[in-house]
Amino acid sequence: MNAQTASSSYLLPVEDTAFLLRDEMRATRFALEHAKADLLLRDWGIRSTVIVFGSARVRSAEQLAQERERATSQEERERIEQRARQLPWYEAAREFGRIVSERGGALAPQHRWRDNVIATGGGPGIMEAANRGAQDAGAPSIGFNITLPHEQLPNPYTTPELTFRFHYFAMRKMHLAMRANALVVFPGGFGTLDEFFEILTLRQTGKCPPIPIVLFCRDYWTRIINFEALVAEHMIARADLELFEFADSAEECWDALVRNGLRAKRAE
């Protein structure tokens, strides 16, 4: 090796990490994030998905039991019991993931293509529950994870070959939306609201197909968002409230999706 071949300028562009991470290469990195997930999903025959959004903070029964064992203060115990009241959301998301996987087509590829595969943000909580339900059914499921300052590791129930990591929220959102046949939104915070309104706005403006959208737990959503106030203030049309439905069980979610056009493809 001489001075010329040792220089970073001599590296092939794909070998030169410092070059790829330059600000001027952002568009290329953006394209790479699109292409990698797109090609791997095609390799797996994933044609369409059912998206599940919801809080990463909701706990499973196993996690709650572990936290109870470790709790040392009354404040911790009270917080755990508050989280325990959210356990039905986790269980419903898990059941919903199983139902969609068994009835929607993830187990019944047509000419190698799979439809209505469960897709989540890949993290813990509600996302974990939906992926876990798909695994219960023996079906593949997708996790679109994101790099965060406080690292969010993928949950253990996504299919390893379908577990992706994004740097750009915009590209992650695009992948969540571009194959979606339906969206079910469980209780959540800022991230869930952001993702819900992203898809809802695409529906309202006609920028995506008329996919069914279901909000799980009417009581939660009507307390968190005053939809009627938006109508009263003429910020949205009353017809916009027909862009989504409420449901209070996994079966109600499934029924709402099918009633609004989701095509089920059961395994034979």
C-alpha positions in Angstrom: 0.0 0.0 0.0 1.3 3.4 -0.9 0.2 7.0 -0.1 -2.2 7.0 -3.0 -4.0 3.8 -2.3 -4.1 4.6 1.5 -6.0 7.9 0.8 -9.7 7.9 1.5 -10.2 9.4 -1.9 -9.2 6.0 -3.4 -12.0 4.1 -1.6 -15.0 3.1 -3.6 -17.9 5.4 -2.7 -19.8 2.4 -1.1 -16.7 1.8 1.1 -16.3 5.4 2.2 -18.5 5.9 5.3 -17.2 9.5 5.8 -18.2 10.3 2.3 -21.7 8.8 2.6 -22.3 10.7 5.8 -21.6 14.1 4.3 -24.5 16.5 4.4 -24.5 16.7 0.6 -25.2 13.0 0.4 -28.5 13.2 2.4 -30.6 12.6 -0.7 -28.6 9.4 -1.5 -29.0 8.1 2.1 -32.7 8.8 1.9 -32.9 6.8 -1.3 -31.0 4.0 0.2 -33.4 3.8 3.2 -36.2 3.5 0.7 -34.6 0.9 -1.5 -33.3 -1.5 1.1 -36.6 -2.0 2.9 -38.5 -2.0 -0.4 -36.4 -4.7 -2.0 -36.3 -6.9 1.1 -40.1 -6.7 1.4 -40.5 -7.6 -2.3 -38.1 -10.5 -1.8 -40.4 -11.8 0.9 -43.5 -11.3 -1.3 -45.1 -8.6 1.0 -47.7 -7.0 -1.2 -49.8 -5.2 1.4 -50.0 -4.6 5.2 -52.3 -3.8 8.1 -50.7 -1.2 10.2 -51.0 -1.1 14.0 -50.0 2.0 15.9 -50.0 2.5 19.6 -48.0 3.4 22.7 -44.6 1.9 23.4 -45.3 2.3 27.1 -48.0 -0.3 27.5 -46.9 -3.4 29.4 -47.5 -7.1 29.0 -48.7 -9.2 31.9 -45.2 -10.7 32.1 -43.6 -7.3 32.3 -46.0 -6.1 34.9 -45.2 -9.1 37.1 -41.5 -8.4 36.8 -42.0 -4.7 37.7 -44.1 -5.6 40.8 -41.3 -7.9 42.0 -38.8 -5.1 41.7 -40.9 -2.3 43.1 -39.5 -0.8 46.3 -41.7 2.3 46.9 -45.4 3.1 47.1 -45.0 5.5 44.2 -43.6 2.7 42.0 -46.4 0.4 43.0 -49.0 3.0 42.2 -47.5 3.6 38.8 -47.4 -0.1 38.1 -51.1 -0.5 39.0 -51.9 2.4 36.7 -50.1 0.6 33.9 -51.9 -2.6 34.8 -55.2 -0.9 33.9 -53.8 -0.7 30.4 -53.2 -4.4 30.1 -56.5 -5.0 28.1 -55.1 -2.8 25.4 -52.0 -5.0 25.1 -54.1 -8.2 25.1 -56.5 -6.8 22.4 -53.6 -5.7 20.2 -52.1 -9.2 20.5 -55.5 -10.8 19.7 -55.9 -8.5 16.7 -52.5 -9.3 15.3 -53.4 -13.0 15.5 -56.8 -12.5 13.9 -55.4 -10.4 11.0 -52.6 -12.9 10.4 -55.0 -15.9 10.3 -57.7 -14.4 8.3 -56.1 -11.6 6.2 -53.7 -13.5 3.9 -50.3 -13.5 5.7 -50.6 -17.3 5.9 -52.0 -17.6 2.4 -49.6 -16.3 -0.2 -51.1 -15.9 -3.7 -48.5 -16.6 -6.4 -45.9 -15.9 -3.7 -47.5 -12.6 -2.7 -48.7 -12.1 0.9 -51.4 -9.6 1.8 -52.5 -7.8 5.0 -49.2 -8.6 6.9 -49.1 -7.0 10.3 -46.7 -4.0 10.3 -45.8 -1.9 13.3 -43.1 0.6 14.4 -41.2 -2.4 15.7 -40.8 -1.2 19.3 -42.3 -2.4 22.6 -45.8 -2.0 24.0 -48.7 -2.1 21.6 -46.3 -2.6 18.7 -44.9 -5.7 20.4 -48.3 -7.0 21.1 -49.5 -6.9 17.5 -46.2 -8.5 16.3 -46.6 -11.1 19.0 -50.1 -11.9 17.9 -48.8 -12.5 14.3 -46.2 -14.8 15.7 -48.9 -16.7 17.7 -50.5 -17.4 14.3 -47.2 -18.5 12.8 -47.3 -15.6 10.4 -44.5 -13.2 9.4 -44.8 -9.6 10.6 -42.9 -6.4 10.0 -41.1 -4.0 12.3 -40.2 -0.5 11.0 -37.9 0.6 13.8 -36.3 4.0 14.2 -32.9 5.2 15.6 -33.6 7.4 18.6 -31.3 9.2 21.0 -32.3 6.7 23.7 -32.0 3.5 21.6 -35.3 1.7 21.0 -34.5 -1.9 20.4 -36.8 -4.0 18.2 -39.3 -6.2 20.0 -38.6 -10.0 19.9 -41.7 -10.9 17.9 -41.0 -9.2 14.5 -39.7 -11.5 11.8 -35.9 -11.0 11.9 -35.7 -10.7 8.1 -38.5 -8.1 8.2 -37.1 -6.0 11.0 -35.8 -2.7 9.6 -34.1 0.3 11.2 -34.5 3.9 9.8 -32.7 7.1 10.5 -35.4 9.3 8.8 -38.9 9.5 10.3 -40.2 10.6 6.9 -38.9 7.4 5.1 -40.2 5.2 7.9 -43.7 6.8 7.6 -43.6 6.3 3.9 -42.9 2.6 4.2 -45.7 2.3 6.8 -48.1 4.0 4.5 -47.2 2.8 1.0 -48.5 -0.8 1.3 -51.2 -0.2 3.9 -54.6 -1.8 3.3 -55.8 -0.7 6.7 -54.8 1.1 9.9 -55.8 0.4 13.5 -54.7 2.9 16.1 -54.5 1.8 19.8 -54.1 4.3 22.6 -50.9 6.2 22.5 -49.1 9.5 22.9 -47.3 12.0 20.6 -45.8 9.4 18.3 -49.1 7.6 17.9 -51.0 10.8 17.3 -48.4 11.9 14.7 -48.6 8.7 12.8 -52.5 8.6 13.0 -52.9 12.1 11.7 -50.3 11.5 8.9 -52.5 8.7 7.5 -55.8 10.5 8.3 -54.6 13.6 6.4 -53.6 11.4 3.4 -57.1 10.0 3.4 -58.8 13.4 3.9 -56.9 14.9 1.0 -57.2 11.9 -1.3 -53.5 11.3 -1.4 -53.9 7.6 -0.5 -56.5 4.9 -1.3 -59.6 4.9 0.8 -58.3 2.4 3.4 -60.3 1.7 6.5 -59.1 3.4 9.8 -60.2 2.2 13.2 -59.5 3.8 16.6 -59.4 1.2 19.4 -61.1 2.2 22.7 -63.7 4.8 22.0 -63.5 6.1 25.6 -59.8 6.9 25.3 -59.9 8.6 21.9 -63.0 10.7 22.7 -61.3 11.9 25.9 -58.0 12.7 24.2 -59.4 14.4 21.0 -62.5 16.4 20.8 -63.5 15.6 17.2 -66.9 17.3 17.6 -65.1 20.6 18.5 -63.2 20.4 15.2 -66.5 20.2 13.4 -68.1 22.9 15.5 -65.2 25.3 14.7 -65.4 24.4 11.0 -61.9 23.1 11.0 -63.1 19.8 9.4 -66.3 18.8 7.7 -68.7 16.5 9.5 -68.1 14.0 6.7 -64.5 13.8 7.7 -65.6 12.0 10.9 -66.6 9.2 8.6 -63.0 8.6 7.6 -62.6 6.4 10.7 -64.5 4.2 13.1 -64.2 3.2 16.8 -64.0 -0.3 18.1 -63.7 -1.8 21.6 -62.5 -5.3 20.9 -60.2 -7.1 18.5 -63.1 -8.7 16.7 -64.9 -5.4 16.3 -61.7 -4.0 14.7 -61.6 -6.9 12.3 -65.3 -6.5 11.5 -64.9 -2.8 10.8 -62.0 -3.4 8.5 -63.9 -6.0 6.5 -67.1 -4.0 6.4 -65.1 -1.1 5.0 -63.4 -3.0 2.2 -60.5 -5.1 3.5 -60.4 -8.3 1.6 -59.7 -11.4 3.7 -57.6 -14.2 2.2 -57.7 -17.2 4.6 -55.2 -20.0 4.4 -56.7 -23.1 2.9 
